[in-house]
Amino acid sequence: MKKLVFLLLLCLTQTVGATAELTFSPLKPTYHVGECISLELQENLQAASRFHRVDLWTAVQLPSGNLLFMTELAFAPFSPNPQFFRESLEATKGAHEILDFEVVVGLSGHYTFYAAYVEEGKNPIADGDSVYRSNIAWCPRR
C-alpha cells in the first residue's frame, strides 16, 4: 500500500507547476507584394520534470496551401518535410523571430501559422493529437 501511495504522489508532483504556452504576435489578414511580414513566436515553457521534455513544431501554410516546417538550420530555415523546430526542451521563455521578409510576386495572399509543443521524439502528423503538450498556437488564414 505504501508503494502505491508513493507512486501516486510521484505522478502528481511531476505534473504540478508545468507550463506550456505559445502565442504569435498579431498579423494582418492578407499581405500584398511589397509589404513586410514580421512574425514572432512567444514561448513560455516549464516542463513538469526533466523526464517530460518536449519538441517545438512550427509551420506556415502558404497562400498556395503548401505547408513548410521551420528547421534549426540558418541557411535552410523551412522544409516541406515534417520536422521539429527545436528539440528536447525543458524550460524556455522568450520570443523567436519566425518570419521577416518582403512579399514578392507569387507569395502575396493569406498565410496561416502554427506552433505546438509535442512529446519529445513524436511526430504530430504521424502520431496524432495525443502527442500535443501545449495549446496549438495559430494565426488563421482568412
Summary of the structure (lengths in Angstrom):
residues: 142
radius of gyration: 17.8
end to end distance: 56.3
largest distance: 68.6
contacts: 364
relative contact order: 0.26
helix: 15%
strand: 43%
